[in-house]
Amino acid sequence: MQPKTPSDSRTIMTDMVLPSETNPLNNLFGGELLARMDRAASIAARRHSRRITVTASVNHVAFNRSVPLGSVVTVEAKISRTFRTSMEVYIDVWMEDRFSGESTKANEAIYTFVAVDETGKPTEVPPIIPETALESERFEGALRRKQLSLVLAGKMKPNDATELRALFMKE
Ligand SMILES: CC(C)(COP(=O)(O)OP(=O)(O)OC[C@H]1O[C@@H](n2cnc3c(N)ncnc32)[C@H](O)[C@@H]1OP(=O)(O)O)[C@@H](O)C(=O)NCCC(=O)NCCS
């Protein structure tokens, strides 16, 4: 299969925060942001694989900053690494200041998607070649994150998570 780059899957979704999407503090409800991230990640996974893709795991979410009512929110998703049938998707969330127009990073997340055929059976995806320093850094850490996710899901024995264990053996 022809390799692709993370920018081939780059997906950007910009939308506003409406009153029905907020919590009692008038900030964006976490579940609403999770749904927006899932949607962008799904499109990125589809762009990379050109297959039906399903969310296999939400590996990490950090709600570092609250997002106030009326904010313009941009969700950017890119494939950071592929394995045989699964893809790690890295999602960065940006918030645009209403007055200055300046964008600041609000949150980030990492999801795992799997490409499947019409019967739901996992199917192979193209490899990926990172281009930028940040893409290389994310590519590098993805195997450890996959192993951690599989261990937590009870799908891999901790002893078999070689790269993840090596992280804790370092001085
Ligand atoms: C995701 C799904 C296709 C995996 O099926 P499976 O029978 O476990 O298939 P496999 O064991 O072959 O796993 C497929 C790939 O997913 C990876 N995977 C499975 N569970 C994972 C997890 N929790 N974390 C990270 N990767 C995972 C496997 O490592 C494998 O990756 P690889 O082929 O790139 O090495 C299946 O569990 C499924 O359809 N789940 C429901 C998906 C869905 O409906 N999502 C929306 C939720 S509402």
PDBQT file of the ligand as one rigid body, heavy atoms in Angstrom, charges set to zero:
ROOT
HETATM    1  C1  LIG A 201     -12.793  -1.937  17.134  1.00  0.00    +0.000 C 
HETATM    2  C2  LIG A 201     -13.091  -3.357  16.673  1.00  0.00    +0.000 C 
HETATM    3  C3  LIG A 201     -13.305  -3.369  15.162  1.00  0.00    +0.000 C 
HETATM    4  C4  LIG A 201     -11.886  -4.219  17.024  1.00  0.00    +0.000 C 
HETATM    5  O1  LIG A 201     -12.240  -5.526  16.728  1.00  0.00    +0.000 OA
HETATM    6  P1  LIG A 201     -11.382  -6.768  17.308  1.00  0.00    +0.000 P 
HETATM    7  O2  LIG A 201     -12.172  -7.997  17.120  1.00  0.00    +0.000 OA
HETATM    8  O3  LIG A 201     -10.862  -6.425  18.675  1.00  0.00    +0.000 OA
HETATM    9  O4  LIG A 201     -10.250  -6.829  16.243  1.00  0.00    +0.000 OA
HETATM   10  P2  LIG A 201      -8.704  -6.982  16.431  1.00  0.00    +0.000 P 
HETATM   11  O5  LIG A 201      -8.350  -7.697  17.704  1.00  0.00    +0.000 OA
HETATM   12  O6  LIG A 201      -8.186  -7.529  15.136  1.00  0.00    +0.000 OA
HETATM   13  O7  LIG A 201      -8.244  -5.479  16.579  1.00  0.00    +0.000 OA
HETATM   14  C5  LIG A 201      -8.197  -4.634  15.461  1.00  0.00    +0.000 C 
HETATM   15  C6  LIG A 201      -7.191  -3.542  15.743  1.00  0.00    +0.000 C 
HETATM   16  O8  LIG A 201      -7.693  -2.724  16.792  1.00  0.00    +0.000 OA
HETATM   17  C7  LIG A 201      -6.725  -2.600  17.817  1.00  0.00    +0.000 C 
HETATM   18  N1  LIG A 201      -7.442  -2.413  19.057  1.00  0.00    +0.000 N 
HETATM   19  C8  LIG A 201      -8.485  -3.130  19.523  1.00  0.00    +0.000 A 
HETATM   20  N2  LIG A 201      -8.866  -2.656  20.722  1.00  0.00    +0.000 NA
HETATM   21  C9  LIG A 201      -8.039  -1.618  21.015  1.00  0.00    +0.000 A 
HETATM   22  C10 LIG A 201      -7.905  -0.739  22.123  1.00  0.00    +0.000 A 
HETATM   23  N3  LIG A 201      -8.711  -0.815  23.177  1.00  0.00    +0.000 N 
HETATM   24  N4  LIG A 201      -6.923   0.189  22.083  1.00  0.00    +0.000 NA
HETATM   25  C11 LIG A 201      -6.090   0.304  21.032  1.00  0.00    +0.000 A 
HETATM   26  N5  LIG A 201      -6.168  -0.518  19.951  1.00  0.00    +0.000 NA
HETATM   27  C12 LIG A 201      -7.128  -1.461  19.952  1.00  0.00    +0.000 A 
HETATM   28  C13 LIG A 201      -5.955  -3.917  17.755  1.00  0.00    +0.000 C 
HETATM   29  O9  LIG A 201      -4.696  -3.807  18.382  1.00  0.00    +0.000 OA
HETATM   30  C14 LIG A 201      -5.841  -4.081  16.256  1.00  0.00    +0.000 C 
HETATM   31  O10 LIG A 201      -4.852  -3.189  15.764  1.00  0.00    +0.000 OA
HETATM   32  P3  LIG A 201      -3.816  -3.549  14.558  1.00  0.00    +0.000 P 
HETATM   33  O11 LIG A 201      -4.521  -4.451  13.586  1.00  0.00    +0.000 OA
HETATM   34  O12 LIG A 201      -3.506  -2.234  13.949  1.00  0.00    +0.000 OA
HETATM   35  O13 LIG A 201      -2.618  -4.167  15.224  1.00  0.00    +0.000 OA
HETATM   36  C15 LIG A 201     -14.365  -3.953  17.382  1.00  0.00    +0.000 C 
HETATM   37  O14 LIG A 201     -14.095  -4.084  18.771  1.00  0.00    +0.000 OA
HETATM   38  C16 LIG A 201     -15.583  -3.091  17.195  1.00  0.00    +0.000 C 
HETATM   39  O15 LIG A 201     -16.216  -3.113  16.145  1.00  0.00    +0.000 OA
HETATM   40  N6  LIG A 201     -15.950  -2.317  18.225  1.00  0.00    +0.000 N 
HETATM   41  C17 LIG A 201     -17.092  -1.418  18.156  1.00  0.00    +0.000 C 
HETATM   42  C18 LIG A 201     -16.695  -0.099  17.481  1.00  0.00    +0.000 C 
HETATM   43  C19 LIG A 201     -17.787   0.927  17.585  1.00  0.00    +0.000 C 
HETATM   44  O16 LIG A 201     -18.940   0.626  17.347  1.00  0.00    +0.000 OA
HETATM   45  N7  LIG A 201     -17.387   2.134  17.964  1.00  0.00    +0.000 N 
HETATM   46  C20 LIG A 201     -18.322   3.193  18.221  1.00  0.00    +0.000 C 
HETATM   47  C21 LIG A 201     -18.736   3.091  19.648  1.00  0.00    +0.000 C 
HETATM   48  S1  LIG A 201     -20.368   3.674  19.891  1.00  0.00    +0.000 SA
ENDROOT
TORSDOF 0
